[in-house]
Amino acid sequence: MASERRPLAPLLAVCAGYFMVILDVTVINVAVPVIGRELSASLTGIQWIIDGYTLVFAGFLLTGGALGDRLGNRRVFCAGVAVFTVSSAGCALAPSAAFLVTARLVEGLGAALIVPGSLALIQQAYPAQGERSRAFGVWGSMAGIAASAGPLLGGLLVSTVGWRWVFIINLPVGAACLVLTLRHVARSPRLAARSPDWPAQCAVVAAVALLTSALNEAGRRGWTDPAVLAGVGLAVPAAAAFVVRERMARSPVLPLSLLRSRAMSGGAAIGLLFNFGFYGMVFAASLDFQHQRGFSALSTGLALFPAVAMTMFASVLSGRLSRRTGDRPLVVSGMLLASLGLAVWAAGGSALAYPLLVAPMMAAGFGTSFALTGSTATVMGAAPPGRSGTASAFFNTTRQIGSATGVALGGSLLASATDYDTGLRTGMAVGALAYLTAAGLAWLCVPAKSARA
């Protein structure tokens, strides 16, 4: 019996850290309207409370992966949990919006150290294909549980003890994660010769920061404002500088040879697109329910529950089905279903009564999570030996870029449209198109069952 229980301990330890990171993403969406009012933040400031975290998270994931490969994934994972927990305490004590945004930036750094290590540690603990697929399914279900609990928990905390408790709840989770990891997760191998490529890292951060800043400011300044155009324009050479640097680097943070793998690059692009669609929808829905429909924070959490609750169920189901069907059918069908959900919302707009939004939200939540397990397995399966941390970081970098741009673009469309309904319809239509594009990529890039076997 002990032999059956023991392998679960590393998975539970790793999933606790990942749970904390994802919970912090979803719980904040319900709280930000209240935080904005109490700290006198503008719509752009509200976007930065969310996107400041996501920006650093996305920008430093590759560094987190490289450090994990070099110093040991367990060590870097534990450091990330410590940074995340301490910065959560800073968020809870924030006296102003600017302080909160700064603390959220540090939180994002902690998350960037946690997430690459989580997948790499699962890869290390479960080398067999079947066990690893089930473990990835559990890892994905943690995202579903956190996503499901986040809006409800955020609404409950904001409505009772206040928004600061949205961050205080991270403290016991972080402490438990550290204890579990140190006791039950084996030490990871270290590749000391692989040093971080700091020039390339700076280029990644610059590209992500410039693009996200431009999209955030577009709602306040307008899409043709010189600062917005300059941000988008400068993001392109920053990305190009990253590619040039990686070609020259002796120890690149992301070897360009990895991108030649269709499974690796395609799986990462799918992750970007479905995060773009899902988190853009959740952000727009939170604003719609509270600002336009007059829902309270708790009512908003309950209203979002159908979308996020499906993510938990879909992750577990896809983890079990993947052994029979392979990953491609699951990813393609999930993306098509999610696209249909947002297309219905785009067609109906703000005039749709809430009961008519339940099915579209459930479709988007289910489809996104149904595709997560397969796309994760595709990317991690394409990683060469010794590069699991890098592959995990690359996959999650693209996903967080998708989250940041989805929130930024969704907020800017609402702020800059001629009327609210037009902005909402446009945002949902763009999300539906992103999902549809991901379905096409999955058909081309995700290996079929026979190929994977």
C-alpha angles and dihedrals in degrees: 000000000000091000089058095049100043098070090056094063097071090046093051092047094051094043091053090063093044090047090056093051095049093042089056090054097051101034092058095058093071094041101049097079089055092042089051092054095045095045095036094240123166124229088266089051090051090052090051092052086062101030097042087066093043093046094057090038091056096038097054102036092096090052089049090053093047092048090049092053091047104039101025126276095244093055094048092044091055091047089052092051090052093049092046094050095048094046090049087060088052090052090052091054096044112139095190142021091254092054091047092051090050092050089048089055090057090046088055090054090054091049090051089059094044104050103053089047092050094061093038092052091050089050088051096047097044110038096162114093096231095046091045093052091052090046091051087050090055090045089053092046089056087060088050094050091047091046091049095046096041103074093038094045092044092050092047094048095045092048095048119023100010140262095285089074088065085077100032091065089067091067100072092038091053093048092049091048092054092050093048094046096049092047103041111022117084121233113268126234116260127221099197094178091065105087123183116266100229098182090055090046091053090051091052093049091047093050094048094043094048094048095045093045092051093050092046094050094045091080093055101034102029131251094272096050111127092234092053093047091046091052093052092042094051093047089066097058089042089057090045090051089054091054093047092048093049090053090055101037120107091211107022121199088223113021107219089221087074090061091058087070106095090207092052099045094036094049091050092050090051090053091052093051099047093046088049091054099041102044092040088055094047092049094047091045092051091054092043095051096046103033102033105025097035097236119161121236091261092046089050091053090051091046092053093046096092090059098046098036090062091060092069094050094044094052093054093044095049091048090057097041095049092075090059104034105024122234103282099072091047095050094044095047092045093053093046091051092049091048090053091051095054092041089059090051091047090052094049100037123181091331091075112105114236096253088059090054095057096081095046091049092048090050092052094047095045095044094049095051093040088061096043098076094048095046091047092051090047094054096041092045090056093053115109119229113289093019102084092110092050093047092049091048093049093050094048093043091060091045093053092046085055091050093048095047092043092055094040096047093042092052093045093050090053092047098044103038120106089244135007096249092055091051092049094048092048093049093050092046091052090050091050090051090051091054092047091051089050090054090055092048091049091055090053102037112027110087118244119239094261092050093051092047 
